[in-house]
């Protein structure tokens, strides 16, 4: 049986929100582990100035704690971090990828457009998360669809059915990740929204930050519409994002 474990691997404190999370997934299947996004890494907490930079730490509001890193949480579960065979990445912002350095043997999966955006010199990205030179597998556009959305099947070491779902806008190659676990579909939409309230309130104050952080705001808005339409048409699909702490608590309480 496949098990999905919800992990909070980030804490951010801002003047508006005092507990912004980083909602990662750990998939456990037949002695293998797969991470969906990695959060801030253990190495980041040990060498923050070198790996992140104090200016960015202060600007974002990171509260670095080695005990909430994916590495430490996996160990606390009594599991071996060396069993992480694959890391599936929604996009390459550092709060989603800092932990990659903690799993040097894992294959890293991401959308082709996201790697191209990273390699283009886009200044939003730090280079430390990929500095260790992991094996990268990229996925370009396909003719396959998943409930009407473009989908790219991810080839991992486990049998669980997993797809990258392009939800561009936040970054030029940003993807959600769909997976089927024990007969139930989940869609992790990463930073397609910061707070679930964005789906019902187009004037929510968080929209200002979302616009400011978007590589392409028109595509970001289109991606939000895709998520809204999917939820309306397929209410049985479990949909959640990365930063909403109230949403995260639904899955751990």
C-alpha positions in Angstrom: 0.0 0.0 0.0 1.2 3.5 -0.8 1.4 6.1 1.9 1.4 9.8 1.5 2.8 11.9 4.4 2.3 15.6 4.5 5.3 17.6 5.7 5.7 21.3 6.5 9.3 22.1 5.5 9.2 25.9 5.6 8.3 28.6 8.1 8.0 32.2 7.0 6.9 35.1 9.1 5.6 38.3 7.5 3.9 41.4 8.8 0.6 39.9 7.5 1.0 36.2 8.3 3.0 34.8 11.2 3.1 31.2 10.0 3.5 30.7 6.3 4.2 27.0 5.6 5.9 24.9 2.9 3.6 21.9 2.2 5.7 19.1 0.8 4.6 15.5 0.2 6.6 12.3 1.0 5.4 9.2 -0.8 6.3 5.9 0.8 6.0 2.8 -1.4 7.7 -0.6 -1.1 10.8 0.6 0.6 11.2 3.6 -1.6 10.6 7.3 -0.9 9.7 10.1 -3.3 9.5 13.8 -2.3 7.3 16.3 -4.0 9.1 19.6 -3.5 11.7 19.7 -0.7 11.3 22.9 1.3 14.3 24.6 2.9 17.1 22.1 3.3 19.2 21.0 6.3 22.3 22.4 4.6 20.4 25.7 4.2 19.9 25.9 8.0 23.6 25.1 8.7 25.0 27.6 6.1 22.2 30.2 5.6 24.3 33.1 4.6 26.2 31.1 2.0 23.3 29.1 0.6 20.4 31.7 0.8 21.9 35.0 1.7 21.0 37.2 4.7 19.3 39.8 2.5 16.9 37.2 1.1 16.3 35.6 4.5 15.3 39.0 5.9 13.2 40.0 2.9 11.2 36.8 2.8 11.0 36.3 6.6 12.4 32.8 6.8 12.6 31.2 10.2 15.2 28.5 9.7 14.8 25.4 11.8 16.7 22.2 11.0 14.1 20.1 12.7 11.4 20.9 10.1 13.6 20.1 7.1 12.5 17.1 5.0 15.8 15.3 6.0 15.1 15.5 9.7 11.4 14.8 9.4 12.2 11.7 7.4 14.7 10.6 10.1 12.1 11.3 12.8 9.7 9.0 11.0 12.2 6.2 11.4 13.0 6.2 7.7 16.3 6.4 5.9 16.8 9.5 3.8 19.0 7.4 1.4 15.7 5.7 0.4 14.6 9.0 -1.4 14.9 7.9 -5.0 13.2 10.8 -6.7 12.4 14.5 -6.0 9.6 16.0 -8.1 9.8 19.7 -8.3 7.0 22.2 -9.1 9.4 25.0 -9.8 12.9 26.1 -8.8 12.4 28.8 -6.3 14.7 28.2 -3.4 12.0 27.5 -0.8 10.8 24.5 -2.9 14.3 23.2 -3.7 16.7 23.9 -0.9 16.4 20.3 0.3 17.7 18.9 -2.9 21.2 19.0 -1.6 20.2 16.7 1.3 19.3 13.9 -1.1 22.3 13.7 -3.5 21.3 10.3 -4.8 17.8 11.3 -5.9 16.7 12.0 -9.5 15.2 15.4 -9.9 12.1 15.7 -12.1 10.8 19.1 -13.4 9.2 20.7 -16.4 11.4 21.5 -19.4 10.2 25.2 -19.4 11.2 25.6 -15.8 14.8 24.4 -16.4 15.0 26.7 -19.4 13.7 29.6 -17.3 16.3 28.8 -14.6 19.1 28.6 -17.2 18.0 31.9 -18.8 19.5 34.0 -16.0 16.2 34.8 -14.3 17.3 36.6 -11.2 14.6 35.1 -9.0 16.5 31.8 -8.8 19.4 30.9 -6.5 21.9 28.5 -7.9 22.8 26.6 -4.7 19.9 24.1 -4.9 21.3 22.5 -8.1 24.9 23.2 -7.4 25.6 19.6 -6.4 24.8 18.5 -10.0 21.8 16.1 -9.5 20.6 13.9 -12.3 17.8 15.9 -14.0 14.9 14.6 -15.9 12.8 17.2 -17.7 9.4 16.8 -19.3 8.2 18.8 -22.3 4.7 19.3 -23.8 2.8 16.1 -24.6 -0.5 15.4 -26.2 -1.8 13.8 -23.0 -4.5 15.3 -20.9 -5.6 14.7 -17.3 -9.2 15.8 -16.6 -8.9 18.3 -19.4 -5.5 19.7 -18.4 -2.2 19.1 -20.1 -0.2 16.4 -18.3 3.3 15.0 -18.4 3.8 11.5 -17.0 6.7 11.4 -14.5 9.0 8.4 -14.6 10.0 7.5 -11.1 11.3 4.4 -9.2 7.8 3.8 -7.7 4.6 2.6 -9.4 2.3 5.4 -8.2 0.9 7.3 -11.2 2.3 10.8 -11.2 2.0 13.7 -13.7 3.3 17.2 -14.0 0.4 19.6 -14.7 1.5 22.9 -16.3 0.1 25.8 -14.3 2.4 28.5 -15.7 2.5 32.1 -14.5 4.1 32.1 -11.0 7.2 31.0 -13.0 7.4 30.4 -16.7 7.6 26.6 -16.1 5.6 26.2 -12.9 3.8 22.9 -12.6 1.3 21.3 -10.3 1.7 17.6 -9.5 -1.1 15.1 -9.8 -0.9 11.7 -8.2 -3.2 8.7 -7.8 -2.9 7.1 -4.4 -5.0 4.1 -3.4 -7.6 5.0 -6.0 -7.8 8.7 -5.1 -6.5 11.6 -7.1 -4.6 14.5 -5.5 -3.5 17.7 -7.2 -0.8 19.7 -5.5 -0.8 23.1 -7.1 2.3 24.5 -5.4 2.4 28.3 -5.8 -0.4 28.6 -8.4 -2.1 30.2 -5.4 -0.5 31.3 -2.0 -3.8 31.0 -0.1 -6.8 29.0 -1.2 -8.9 32.1 -0.6 -7.5 33.4 -4.0 -9.8 30.9 -5.7 -13.0 32.7 -4.4 -11.8 36.2 -3.9 -10.0 37.9 -6.8 -9.5 41.0 -4.7 -7.9 39.3 -1.7 -4.9 41.3 -0.5 -2.5 38.3 -1.2 -3.2 38.9 -4.9 -0.8 41.9 -4.8 2.1 39.7 -3.7 1.1 37.0 -6.2 1.1 39.5 -9.0 4.5 40.9 -7.9 6.1 37.4 -7.8 4.7 36.2 -11.1 6.9 35.8 -14.2 3.7 36.2 -16.2 0.6 37.4 -14.4 -1.8 36.7 -17.3 -0.8 33.0 -17.2 -1.0 33.0 -13.4 -4.6 34.1 -13.6 -5.4 31.6 -16.3 -3.9 28.9 -14.1 -6.2 29.9 -11.3 -9.1 29.6 -13.6 -8.0 26.1 -14.6 -7.9 25.1 -10.9 -11.4 26.6 -10.3 -12.9 24.8 -13.2 -11.3 21.5 -12.2 -12.6 21.8 -8.7 -16.1 22.6 -10.0 -16.1 19.7 -12.5 -14.3 17.1 -10.4 -15.1 17.7 -6.7 -13.6 14.4 -5.6 -10.1 15.4 -6.6 -8.2 16.6 -3.5 -6.6 20.0 -4.4 -4.1 21.9 -2.2 -1.2 24.3 -2.5 2.1 25.0 -0.7 1.9 28.1 1.5 -1.5 28.0 3.2 -1.0 26.8 6.8 -4.7 26.4 7.4 -5.0 24.2 4.4 -2.0 22.2 5.5 -3.6 21.5 8.9 -6.5 19.7 7.3 -4.1 16.9 6.3 -2.2 16.5 9.5 -4.9 16.8 12.2 
